[in-house]
Amino acid sequence: MRRTLVLWCPGWSVVSAYGDESLPEVTPGVPVATLHKGVVEECSAEAAVAGVRVGMRRRDAHLMCPTLVLTARDPERDRHAFDRVLVDLAHCVSDHSLLSPGLVAFHARGLERFYGSEEAAARMLMDAVAVSEPLATTRVGIADDVFSAVIAARHTTSEYPMRRVEPEASEEFLADVSVEFLEDDATVSLLTRLGITTLGGFVALGPDAIRDRLGHLGERLYRLARGLGDSFLDMSGAPLDPVTRMDLPDSVTSVDQVGFSLRVPLEEYTATLRAAGVVCTHVKITVGFDDGTTHERAWRHPRFFDAPDLVDRVRWQLEQCFSTHHKEGAEYPLAVSFVECEALSPEDVSDHEPGLWGQGPDARVHHVLSRVQSMVGAHGVVTASPRVARVAAETQVLIPWGDSAPQKEAPGPLPGALPSPLPGTVFSTPREVTLLGVDGDPVVVGESAQLSSAPHAMVSGTSSVIVSSWAGPWPVWEKWWDPAQSRFLHRVQLVDDRGMGWLVSAHEQSRWVVEARYD
């Protein structure tokens, strides 16, 4: 049989949560636990010291540790974080077999020949993981088959993080192991009811009795329990490294110099992504300066990035940095020392291939707008995106072409927001008008939020319209707790004698402005 070496990182979901930038409250030293269906699945050492245990309910875990931070299990986050470790391990061993995030297997024979012994190879891998992810702890199991090696790794301790099962001794090693490691709930339940709690007791039933009761599944479990499981590993190379770092030979202060220096490396980077069968639609660009500061920004693309697109994004990001630096009155210019690009969630290239009859008008529109954007800058080509707001001028937001629409700050409806249907024309600069009542006096808003009289005419300069119907007023009071940013107004909807609708608001008792028109 082939010898198998299994490397296990216990609590990997917690380690990946520490590295998740979307969880700013999760920092090293803070007690953390991951949940699955309301039950603690893994917890950090700090949480374990406070009394949190795997299998606890959410409420019980919080009672044991009030400062505990709970996060849902995220297999995609775990896999993405472990891919970075596998990329670093590729410098020590060429192929691996990923069993699950945090659990990886290797053929021990080749490692033994190269590093001198199985123990030496295990120590090398453990040291490599410690360098790649300092927060991770590692355990190693070595045996004749994959199942026995995994069990050996899970029976290690922090004092003895490595366990080696001698060749042809797997059955003896597994004899005292609990039947729960078979990971078949129905079989484990049956064996427990029969009073069989160890794999040795399961094997003692004999292959014939097991086959008669459990069929082919029983035969497979019987072989596993005897240490005769399959030692074949589906080996693969290192996963795609989505990060590329480009160190500039000399610190430069010109945007054009940086763009020229990055053109060839970024062409190689996009070619590497395409060779791996993926494309980048969401990229994080980090620019490092010679004073030790960095600037990060995430960019999106309507289709996918190619090398010129990435160069443009770096240029736009640098122009923003240089402009901010100049406005702050700095005496010395910023000098760029490195640029790093990371493809966030690369997508399969087949999802972005053109159709049989071409790419259609959307692709041509994107091509034209992208070309114009490369000439005038990121904010030179913008698109409008709707947004829920209380004031008409804020119901649309302009974003650079290719960027994603901003997310809502809070889920659910916004109290006091403009009701549907929204006005068709929103004035960028509200027009000041005067509302006149039937008696010819200006309409004002009283202390009880009532109009002094029914609006009869709306006057703007030398022109006026007759009001046929109206509704309101509706008071809006935003950020009442902050005097510097507080805003108070009354909204009124009007319909003139030609059937045109208007949205007017009073920021003071008698100062009215037209915000929008219902076309």
MARVEXSE-673622 format. One record per residue (C-alpha): residue number from 1; residue in one letter; z negated, x negated, y. Coordinates in steps of 0.25 Angstrom, whole numbers, plus 5000, padded with zeros to 4 digits. Layout:
N
{NUM,A,{Z,X,Y}}
...
end
This chain:
519
{1,M,{5000,5000,5000}}
{2,R,{5002,4996,5014}}
{3,R,{4989,4993,5022}}
{4,T,{4987,5001,5035}}
{5,L,{4980,4998,5047}}
{6,V,{4975,5010,5056}}
{7,L,{4971,5008,5070}}
{8,W,{4962,5020,5076}}
{9,C,{4958,5022,5090}}
{10,P,{4946,5032,5089}}
{11,G,{4945,5042,5100}}
{12,W,{4959,5040,5105}}
{13,S,{4960,5053,5112}}
{14,V,{4949,5049,5121}}
{15,V,{4955,5035,5124}}
{16,S,{4968,5042,5128}}
{17,A,{4960,5052,5137}}
{18,Y,{4954,5040,5144}}
{19,G,{4968,5035,5147}}
{20,D,{4974,5049,5152}}
{21,E,{4976,5048,5167}}
{22,S,{4976,5063,5168}}
{23,L,{4961,5063,5164}}
{24,P,{4955,5056,5176}}
{25,E,{4941,5060,5172}}
{26,V,{4942,5053,5159}}
{27,T,{4939,5038,5161}}
{28,P,{4933,5027,5152}}
{29,G,{4918,5030,5150}}
{30,V,{4919,5045,5152}}
{31,P,{4915,5053,5140}}
{32,V,{4928,5059,5135}}
{33,A,{4931,5068,5123}}
{34,T,{4944,5075,5118}}
{35,L,{4945,5089,5114}}
{36,H,{4953,5096,5104}}
{37,K,{4951,5112,5103}}
{38,G,{4938,5111,5110}}
{39,V,{4932,5100,5101}}
{40,V,{4930,5086,5104}}
{41,E,{4940,5077,5096}}
{42,E,{4937,5063,5102}}
{43,C,{4926,5058,5112}}
{44,S,{4924,5045,5119}}
{45,A,{4912,5036,5116}}
{46,E,{4905,5040,5128}}
{47,A,{4906,5055,5124}}
{48,A,{4901,5051,5110}}
{49,V,{4889,5044,5116}}
{50,A,{4886,5057,5123}}
{51,G,{4886,5065,5110}}
{52,V,{4900,5070,5110}}
{53,R,{4906,5071,5096}}
{54,V,{4919,5074,5090}}
{55,G,{4920,5089,5086}}
{56,M,{4911,5094,5098}}
{57,R,{4915,5106,5105}}
{58,R,{4919,5104,5120}}
{59,R,{4906,5111,5125}}
{60,D,{4897,5103,5116}}
{61,A,{4903,5090,5120}}
{62,H,{4901,5093,5135}}
{63,L,{4886,5096,5132}}
{64,M,{4885,5083,5125}}
{65,C,{4892,5075,5137}}
{66,P,{4893,5083,5150}}
{67,T,{4902,5072,5156}}
{68,L,{4912,5072,5144}}
{69,V,{4927,5073,5148}}
{70,L,{4934,5082,5138}}
{71,T,{4950,5081,5136}}
{72,A,{4959,5088,5127}}
{73,R,{4965,5080,5116}}
{74,D,{4979,5075,5120}}
{75,P,{4988,5070,5108}}
{76,E,{4999,5066,5118}}
{77,R,{4989,5058,5127}}
{78,D,{4983,5051,5114}}
{79,R,{4997,5047,5109}}
{80,H,{5002,5042,5123}}
{81,A,{4989,5034,5125}}
{82,F,{4990,5028,5111}}
{83,D,{5005,5024,5113}}
{84,R,{5001,5014,5123}}
{85,V,{4991,5008,5113}}
{86,L,{5003,5007,5102}}
{87,V,{5012,5001,5113}}
{88,D,{5001,4990,5114}}
{89,L,{4999,4988,5099}}
{90,A,{5014,4986,5097}}
{91,H,{5012,4972,5102}}
{92,C,{5003,4969,5090}}
{93,V,{5010,4978,5079}}
{94,S,{5024,4983,5079}}
{95,D,{5023,4996,5072}}
{96,H,{5012,5007,5070}}
{97,S,{5010,5020,5064}}
{98,L,{5004,5030,5074}}
{99,L,{4995,5040,5066}}
{100,S,{4989,5047,5079}}
{101,P,{4985,5042,5093}}
{102,G,{4974,5032,5091}}
{103,L,{4978,5030,5076}}
{104,V,{4989,5020,5072}}
{105,A,{4992,5013,5059}}
{106,F,{4999,5000,5055}}
{107,H,{5003,4993,5043}}
{108,A,{4992,4983,5040}}
{109,R,{5001,4973,5032}}
{110,G,{5009,4968,5043}}
{111,L,{4997,4967,5053}}
{112,E,{4989,4959,5042}}
{113,R,{5001,4949,5040}}
{114,F,{5002,4947,5055}}
{115,Y,{4988,4947,5060}}
{116,G,{4982,4940,5047}}
{117,S,{4973,4952,5042}}
{118,E,{4972,4967,5043}}
{119,E,{4959,4965,5051}}
{120,A,{4965,4956,5061}}
{121,A,{4977,4966,5063}}
{122,A,{4966,4977,5065}}
{123,R,{4959,4969,5076}}
{124,M,{4972,4965,5083}}
{125,L,{4975,4980,5084}}
{126,M,{4962,4984,5089}}
{127,D,{4962,4973,5099}}
{128,A,{4976,4978,5104}}
{129,V,{4971,4993,5105}}
{130,A,{4959,4988,5113}}
{131,V,{4968,4981,5123}}
{132,S,{4978,4993,5124}}
{133,E,{4967,5003,5125}}
{134,P,{4953,4998,5129}}
{135,L,{4947,5012,5127}}
{136,A,{4951,5013,5113}}
{137,T,{4943,5009,5101}}
{138,T,{4950,5005,5088}}
{139,R,{4947,5006,5073}}
{140,V,{4956,5001,5062}}
{141,G,{4957,5005,5047}}
{142,I,{4965,4997,5037}}
{143,A,{4968,5002,5023}}
{144,D,{4980,5004,5013}}
{145,D,{4984,5018,5018}}
{146,V,{4984,5025,5031}}
{147,F,{4974,5035,5028}}
{148,S,{4964,5025,5023}}
{149,A,{4966,5016,5035}}
{150,V,{4964,5028,5045}}
{151,I,{4951,5032,5037}}
{152,A,{4946,5017,5038}}
{153,A,{4949,5017,5053}}
{154,R,{4941,5030,5055}}
{155,H,{4929,5024,5047}}
{156,T,{4927,5012,5057}}
{157,T,{4917,5010,5067}}
{158,S,{4916,5004,5081}}
{159,E,{4908,4992,5074}}
{160,Y,{4919,4991,5063}}
{161,P,{4932,4996,5069}}
{162,M,{4940,4991,5057}}
{163,R,{4940,4995,5042}}
{164,R,{4949,4989,5032}}
{165,V,{4950,4996,5018}}
{166,E,{4954,4986,5007}}
{167,P,{4967,4987,5000}}
{168,E,{4967,4998,4989}}
{169,A,{4953,5002,4993}}
{170,S,{4956,5014,5001}}
{171,E,{4952,5024,4990}}
{172,E,{4938,5018,4990}}
{173,F,{4937,5018,5005}}
{174,L,{4941,5032,5006}}
{175,A,{4932,5037,4995}}
{176,D,{4920,5040,5005}}
{177,V,{4929,5045,5017}}
{178,S,{4927,5060,5020}}
{179,V,{4938,5070,5016}}
{180,E,{4939,5074,5031}}
{181,F,{4948,5062,5033}}
{182,L,{4959,5069,5024}}
{183,E,{4962,5078,5037}}
{184,D,{4966,5090,5029}}
{185,D,{4956,5101,5033}}
{186,A,{4959,5110,5021}}
{187,T,{4957,5099,5011}}
{188,V,{4944,5094,5018}}
{189,S,{4938,5108,5018}}
{190,L,{4941,5110,5003}}
{191,L,{4935,5096,4999}}
{192,T,{4923,5098,5008}}
{193,R,{4920,5112,5001}}
{194,L,{4922,5105,4987}}
{195,G,{4911,5095,4992}}
{196,I,{4921,5083,4993}}
{197,T,{4919,5075,5006}}
{198,T,{4925,5061,5003}}
{199,L,{4939,5057,4999}}
{200,G,{4933,5050,4987}}
{201,G,{4928,5064,4982}}
{202,F,{4942,5070,4985}}
{203,V,{4949,5059,4977}}
{204,A,{4939,5061,4965}}
{205,L,{4945,5075,4964}}
{206,G,{4957,5069,4957}}
{207,P,{4972,5070,4961}}
{208,D,{4975,5082,4951}}
{209,A,{4963,5091,4957}}
{210,I,{4967,5087,4971}}
{211,R,{4982,5090,4968}}
{212,D,{4979,5103,4962}}
{213,R,{4971,5108,4973}}
{214,L,{4978,5102,4986}}
{215,G,{4992,5099,4981}}
{216,H,{5000,5088,4988}}
{217,L,{4991,5088,4999}}
{218,G,{4979,5084,4990}}
{219,E,{4988,5073,4984}}
{220,R,{4990,5067,4998}}
{221,L,{4975,5068,5001}}
{222,Y,{4971,5062,4988}}
{223,R,{4980,5050,4990}}
{224,L,{4974,5048,5004}}
{225,A,{4960,5049,4999}}
{226,R,{4963,5038,4989}}
{227,G,{4969,5029,4999}}
{228,L,{4983,5031,4994}}
{229,G,{4989,5037,5006}}
{230,D,{5002,5034,5012}}
{231,S,{5002,5020,5019}}
{232,F,{5016,5022,5026}}
{233,L,{5015,5022,5041}}
{234,D,{5026,5027,5050}}
{235,M,{5027,5015,5059}}
{236,S,{5033,5015,5073}}
{237,G,{5034,5005,5084}}
{238,A,{5026,5005,5097}}
{239,P,{5028,5018,5105}}
{240,L,{5036,5018,5118}}
{241,D,{5028,5011,5129}}
{242,P,{5030,5021,5141}}
{243,V,{5025,5010,5151}}
{244,T,{5033,4999,5157}}
{245,R,{5027,4989,5167}}
{246,M,{5036,4981,5176}}
{247,D,{5029,4969,5183}}
{248,L,{5037,4965,5195}}
{249,P,{5039,4949,5196}}
{250,D,{5034,4949,5210}}
{251,S,{5027,4959,5218}}
{252,V,{5037,4966,5227}}
{253,T,{5036,4975,5239}}
{254,S,{5049,4982,5239}}
{255,V,{5053,4995,5232}}
{256,D,{5067,4990,5230}}
{257,Q,{5062,4977,5223}}
{258,V,{5053,4985,5214}}
{259,G,{5065,4995,5210}}
{260,F,{5074,4983,5208}}
{261,S,{5064,4976,5199}}
{262,L,{5061,4988,5190}}
{263,R,{5075,4993,5188}}
{264,V,{5078,4985,5175}}
{265,P,{5064,4987,5169}}
{266,L,{5064,5002,5171}}
{267,E,{5078,5002,5165}}
{268,E,{5072,4995,5153}}
{269,Y,{5060,5005,5153}}
{270,T,{5069,5018,5153}}
{271,A,{5078,5011,5142}}
{272,T,{5066,5009,5133}}
{273,L,{5061,5024,5135}}
{274,R,{5075,5028,5131}}
{275,A,{5076,5019,5119}}
{276,A,{5063,5026,5114}}
{277,G,{5069,5039,5116}}
{278,V,{5061,5044,5128}}
{279,V,{5063,5046,5143}}
{280,C,{5053,5046,5154}}
{281,T,{5052,5058,5163}}
{282,H,{5038,5055,5168}}
{283,V,{5034,5041,5173}}
{284,K,{5022,5035,5179}}
{285,I,{5025,5023,5188}}
{286,T,{5014,5013,5192}}
{287,V,{5017,5003,5203}}
{288,G,{5007,4991,5204}}
{289,F,{5006,4983,5216}}
{290,D,{5001,4969,5219}}
{291,D,{4988,4973,5225}}
{292,G,{4984,4980,5211}}
{293,T,{4986,4994,5215}}
{294,T,{4996,5003,5208}}
{295,H,{5003,5016,5211}}
{296,E,{5006,5026,5200}}
{297,R,{5015,5039,5200}}
{298,A,{5021,5048,5189}}
{299,W,{5035,5052,5191}}
{300,R,{5043,5063,5184}}
{301,H,{5058,5064,5182}}
{302,P,{5066,5077,5180}}
{303,R,{5074,5071,5168}}
{304,F,{5069,5056,5165}}
{305,F,{5068,5043,5172}}
{306,D,{5078,5032,5171}}
{307,A,{5077,5018,5177}}
{308,P,{5082,5022,5191}}
{309,D,{5073,5034,5191}}
{310,L,{5061,5025,5188}}
{311,V,{5065,5015,5198}}
{312,D,{5066,5026,5209}}
{313,R,{5052,5031,5205}}
{314,V,{5046,5017,5207}}
{315,R,{5053,5015,5220}}
{316,W,{5048,5029,5225}}
{317,Q,{5034,5026,5221}}
{318,L,{5034,5012,5227}}
{319,E,{5039,5018,5240}}
{320,Q,{5028,5028,5240}}
{321,C,{5018,5016,5238}}
{322,F,{5024,5007,5249}}
{323,S,{5024,5019,5259}}
{324,T,{5009,5022,5256}}
{325,H,{5006,5008,5257}}
{326,H,{5013,5006,5270}}
{327,K,{5007,5019,5276}}
{328,E,{4993,5013,5273}}
{329,G,{4996,5002,5282}}
{330,A,{4995,4990,5272}}
{331,E,{4997,4977,5277}}
{332,Y,{5004,4971,5265}}
{333,P,{5015,4978,5256}}
{334,L,{5013,4983,5242}}
{335,A,{5019,4974,5231}}
{336,V,{5023,4980,5218}}
{337,S,{5019,4972,5205}}
{338,F,{5022,4981,5194}}
{339,V,{5028,4995,5191}}
{340,E,{5024,5002,5178}}
{341,C,{5031,5015,5172}}
{342,E,{5026,5024,5162}}
{343,A,{5034,5035,5155}}
{344,L,{5024,5047,5154}}
{345,S,{5027,5056,5142}}
{346,P,{5041,5051,5139}}
{347,E,{5051,5062,5134}}
{348,D,{5061,5061,5123}}
{349,V,{5074,5057,5128}}
{350,S,{5081,5068,5120}}
{351,D,{5075,5078,5129}}
{352,H,{5082,5073,5141}}
{353,E,{5096,5070,5135}}
{354,P,{5107,5078,5142}}
{355,G,{5114,5090,5136}}
{356,L,{5128,5090,5129}}
{357,W,{5134,5095,5142}}
{358,G,{5127,5086,5152}}
{359,Q,{5114,5086,5160}}
{360,G,{5117,5098,5168}}
{361,P,{5115,5101,5183}}
{362,D,{5100,5097,5183}}
{363,A,{5104,5083,5179}}
{364,R,{5114,5082,5190}}
{365,V,{5104,5087,5200}}
{366,H,{5093,5077,5195}}
{367,H,{5103,5066,5196}}
{368,V,{5107,5069,5210}}
{369,L,{5092,5071,5215}}
{370,S,{5087,5059,5208}}
{371,R,{5098,5050,5215}}
{372,V,{5095,5056,5228}}
{373,Q,{5080,5054,5225}}
{374,S,{5083,5039,5222}}
{375,M,{5089,5037,5236}}
{376,V,{5079,5045,5244}}
{377,G,{5066,5043,5237}}
{378,A,{5057,5052,5228}}
{379,H,{5053,5062,5239}}
{380,G,{5067,5063,5244}}
{381,V,{5071,5073,5234}}
{382,V,{5061,5084,5231}}
{383,T,{5060,5097,5224}}
{384,A,{5052,5109,5227}}
{385,S,{5041,5114,5217}}
{386,P,{5033,5127,5219}}
{387,R,{5018,5127,5220}}
{388,V,{5008,5138,5221}}
{389,A,{5001,5137,5235}}
{390,R,{4995,5146,5245}}
{391,V,{5004,5142,5257}}
{392,A,{5019,5144,5256}}
{393,A,{5022,5130,5261}}
{394,E,{5015,5124,5249}}
{395,T,{5021,5132,5238}}
{396,Q,{5032,5121,5236}}
{397,V,{5030,5107,5234}}
{398,L,{5041,5096,5235}}
{399,I,{5041,5086,5224}}
{400,P,{5051,5074,5222}}
{401,W,{5062,5076,5213}}
{402,G,{5058,5073,5199}}
{403,D,{5043,5075,5200}}
{404,S,{5036,5086,5193}}
{405,A,{5030,5097,5201}}
{406,P,{5015,5096,5205}}
{407,Q,{5005,5102,5195}}
{408,K,{4996,5113,5200}}
{409,E,{4983,5108,5204}}
{410,A,{4976,5120,5198}}
{411,P,{4980,5129,5187}}
{412,G,{4981,5144,5189}}
{413,P,{4985,5152,5202}}
{414,L,{4981,5147,5216}}
{415,P,{4972,5157,5224}}
{416,G,{4979,5161,5236}}
{417,A,{4993,5156,5232}}
{418,L,{5005,5163,5238}}
{419,P,{5009,5174,5229}}
{420,S,{5023,5176,5222}}
{421,P,{5034,5177,5227}}
{422,L,{5033,5165,5235}}
{423,P,{5041,5164,5248}}
{424,G,{5055,5159,5248}}
{425,T,{5055,5151,5260}}
{426,V,{5043,5142,5264}}
{427,F,{5043,5136,5278}}
{428,S,{5040,5121,5278}}
{429,T,{5034,5123,5292}}
{430,P,{5027,5137,5293}}
{431,R,{5032,5145,5305}}
{432,E,{5022,5150,5315}}
{433,V,{5024,5165,5318}}
{434,T,{5016,5176,5325}}
{435,L,{5013,5189,5318}}
{436,L,{5012,5201,5328}}
{437,G,{5006,5214,5324}}
{438,V,{5011,5228,5328}}
{439,D,{5003,5227,5341}}
{440,G,{5010,5214,5345}}
{441,D,{4998,5206,5343}}
{442,P,{4997,5193,5334}}
{443,V,{4992,5196,5320}}
{444,V,{4980,5188,5317}}
{445,V,{4971,5186,5305}}
{446,G,{4957,5192,5307}}
{447,E,{4944,5186,5301}}
{448,S,{4945,5196,5289}}
{449,A,{4958,5191,5285}}
{450,Q,{4966,5203,5291}}
{451,L,{4977,5203,5301}}
{452,S,{4974,5209,5314}}
{453,S,{4986,5218,5313}}
{454,A,{4998,5221,5304}}
{455,P,{5010,5210,5307}}
{456,H,{5022,5217,5314}}
{457,A,{5030,5205,5318}}
{458,M,{5031,5190,5315}}
{459,V,{5035,5182,5327}}
{460,S,{5041,5167,5326}}
{461,G,{5045,5162,5340}}
{462,T,{5056,5171,5346}}
{463,S,{5059,5179,5332}}
{464,S,{5050,5189,5325}}
{465,V,{5051,5198,5313}}
{466,I,{5045,5212,5311}}
{467,V,{5035,5212,5299}}
{468,S,{5037,5224,5290}}
{469,S,{5026,5222,5280}}
{470,W,{5015,5211,5278}}
{471,A,{5004,5207,5268}}
{472,G,{4991,5199,5269}}
{473,P,{4984,5191,5274}}
{474,W,{4980,5182,5263}}
{475,P,{4970,5172,5267}}
{476,V,{4971,5158,5261}}
{477,W,{4960,5147,5262}}
{478,E,{4963,5134,5256}}
{479,K,{4952,5123,5254}}
{480,W,{4942,5130,5261}}
{481,W,{4932,5119,5257}}
{482,D,{4939,5108,5264}}
{483,P,{4940,5110,5279}}
{484,A,{4951,5099,5280}}
{485,Q,{4961,5105,5271}}
{486,S,{4957,5120,5272}}
{487,R,{4967,5130,5275}}
{488,F,{4966,5145,5279}}
{489,L,{4977,5155,5281}}
{490,H,{4981,5169,5279}}
{491,R,{4995,5173,5273}}
{492,V,{5003,5185,5276}}
{493,Q,{5016,5190,5270}}
{494,L,{5026,5197,5280}}
{495,V,{5039,5205,5278}}
{496,D,{5048,5207,5290}}
{497,D,{5057,5219,5293}}
{498,R,{5069,5211,5286}}
{499,G,{5061,5210,5273}}
{500,M,{5058,5195,5274}}
{501,G,{5044,5191,5269}}
{502,W,{5036,5180,5276}}
{503,L,{5023,5173,5273}}
{504,V,{5015,5170,5285}}
{505,S,{5001,5164,5286}}
{506,A,{4990,5163,5297}}
{507,H,{4983,5150,5298}}
{508,E,{4975,5155,5310}}
{509,Q,{4972,5169,5314}}
{510,S,{4985,5171,5322}}
{511,R,{4994,5159,5318}}
{512,W,{5004,5163,5308}}
{513,V,{5015,5155,5301}}
{514,V,{5026,5159,5292}}
{515,E,{5025,5151,5279}}
{516,A,{5037,5157,5271}}
{517,R,{5047,5167,5270}}
{518,Y,{5050,5177,5258}}
{519,D,{5065,5176,5257}}
end
